[in-house]
Amino acid sequence: MEFLHHLFQHQSYDKKNFFLIAGPCVVESEELVMEVAEKVSTICRNLGIPYVFKASYRKANRTSASSFTGIGDDSGLSLIKKVGDTYKLPTTSDIHAHDEAAPAAKFIDILQIPAFLCRQTDILLAAAGTGKIVNVKKGQFLSGPAMKFAVEKIRKAGNDKIILTERGTTFGYQDLVVDYRNIPWMQEHKTPVVMDCTHALQQPNQTSGVTGGNPQLIATIAKAAIATGAEGLFIETHPNPAVAKSDGANMLRLDLLQGLLEQLVKIRKVVSEF
């Protein structure tokens, strides 16, 4: 977890490497989160990639009312904490209301603010007040420069531990595109910037009530993000996305992760030389 302390001390953070936020979309079971954490942590340790385990303890923004939302807040948060304790990993999960910040902060190291909520002052201030790292996903409706207002709210609340995440921009009703200008633009706010390589490939608002995706392009999004200087990557991964209970259409199959990360480490090494 030491890299988190260095992440906001720009002189000491190892810019030759990127960090990875990864895990299943939602806590489905103890078996799933432990399997993913064990495999991803081993890969990252071998490649020298700092790793943050991610899983949502509850999904509050599903398209359909009949979609799976979680196994219960207490159970989900407890399993995420167990993953962190077992594998000595920092952990993150998203919150969806201001009164979730303090309870979630007892279990996780990074509070994630969903893209649709990035302008909500009360949730940003509540997250800032916990003293935890706050990762704000850029709204699909905002530009990178406009994220300065979210950053200002958190900093004025006395918290300078902020990460910004790019996750695509709305393109019509049922698609997203990635504007890579947002990576350097958000870095101008003096925060580390992460590229969400899986949610950026969503195809939302499907009439079926299930969000679609283009997982075959995850590598393309990730490679371009590293080439443009992103400090971190966000990749949701699952042993079998076809049976995942959330976001299966855009998650990376777990057995494909190592090969992709090996390529990305090579790209990062080249980029760091410029």
C-alpha positions, -999 to +999 in steps of 0.1 A: +000+000+000+030+022+002+025+035-034-007+053-023+013+075+001+037+084-028+010+089-053+003+124-042+039+133-037+047+138-073+085+140-068+086+105-053+061+085-073+076+062-098+064+076-131+080+048-150+051+026-139+013+028-139-010+015-112-040-007-118-075-006-103-091-039-111-116-065-100-152-077-107-179-052-112-198-062-081-192-085-051-211-116-062-195-141-037-165-146-015-152-172-039-152-148-068-135-118-051-108-140-036-101-157-069-098-124-088-077-108-061-053-137-058-047-139-096-045-102-103-023-095-073+001-123-084+003-109-119+008-073-108+035-083-082+054-102-109+052-072-133+059-045-106+025-029-110+009-013-079-026-028-076-058-016-060-086-042-057-120-029-068-155-043-065-188-025-059-205-036-026-238-024-041-249-014-076-273+015-072-274+025-109-286-005-128-306+000-159-334-024-150-351-027-116-348-065-119-310-064-122-287-077-095-276-051-070-255-070-045-254-094-016-261-067+010-240-037+020-225-051+052-216-084+035-202-068+004-180-043+024-168-070+047-157-091+018-138-063+002-120-056+035-112-093+038-096-092+004-075-062+014-064-079+046-057-112+030-037-100+001-023-068+017-040-047-010-056-012-010-092-014-019-119+007-035-156+007-040-182+033-052-206+052-030-239+067-042-251+091-015-234+114+011-245+092+040-226+062+026-192+079+027-184+075+064-196+039+068-178+027+036-146+045+047-143+021+076-138-008+051-121+007+020-091+029+012-104+048-018-139+062-021-151+061-058-176+087-069-197+075-099-196+096-131-233+105-129-227+120-094-195+139-100-213+173-097-231+164-065-216+187-038-229+168-008-214+135-018-181+151-027-179+169+006-188+138+026-162+117+008-136+144+014-145+146+051-135+110+056-099+118+049-097+089+024-085+091-011-114+102-034-115+090-070-140+110-090-151+096-123-156+123-150-192+126-160-200+114-195-215+149-200-184+168-189-150+179-204-117+173-186-113+211-178-148+212-162-137+187-136-118+215-118-150+223-099-152+188-084-115+190-075-120+225-059-149+212-038-129+184-023-098+205-018-118+233+000-131+206+023-094+200+033-086+169+013-060+169-014-059+132-020-078+132-053-078+109-083-097+117-115-109+090-139-118+093-176-145+069-186-157+082-220-181+108-233-217+104-244-220+099-282-256+099-292-280+079-271-263+045-270-226+049-273-195+065-258-163+078-273-129+085-256-114+119-260-078+114-250-073+152-246-090+148-213-060+129-198-036+158-200-064+183-193-073+166-160-036+163-151-036+201-152-057+199-120-026+184-103-042+150-097-033+115-109-055+105-138-068+070-145-083+056-177-114+034-171-108+010-200-140-011-195-168+014-188-155+036-216-166+008-239-202+006-226-232+009-249-258+022-225-296+028-228-303-004-246-340-012-250-333-047-235-325-031-202-290-045-202-260-023-210-239-035-240-202-031-246-172-037-268-147-057-247-126-065-278-114-029-277-102-029-241-066-033-252-069-004-276-082+019-250-056+008-225-026+012-249-037+046-260-041+057-223-006+046-214+007+063-245-009+096-235+005+095-200-023+082-177-009+074-143-034+045-138-058+021-155-091+008-143-101-026-157-131-047-145-123-083-149-141-116-143-133-153-148-164-157-170-180-124-180-208-142-198-222-152-164-213-121-145-242-105-126-232-069-137-214-054-166-206-087-182-208-071-217-177-050-211-155-068-186-122-083-196-119-121-192-095-128-163-072-151-183-065-123-208-053-098-182-017-109-179-009-107-216-024-072-218-005-060-188+028-073-202+022-053-233+013-022-213+044-024-192+065-024-224+046+006-237+050+025-204+087+019-204+090+035-239+068+064-230+087+072-198+119+077-218+104+108-235 
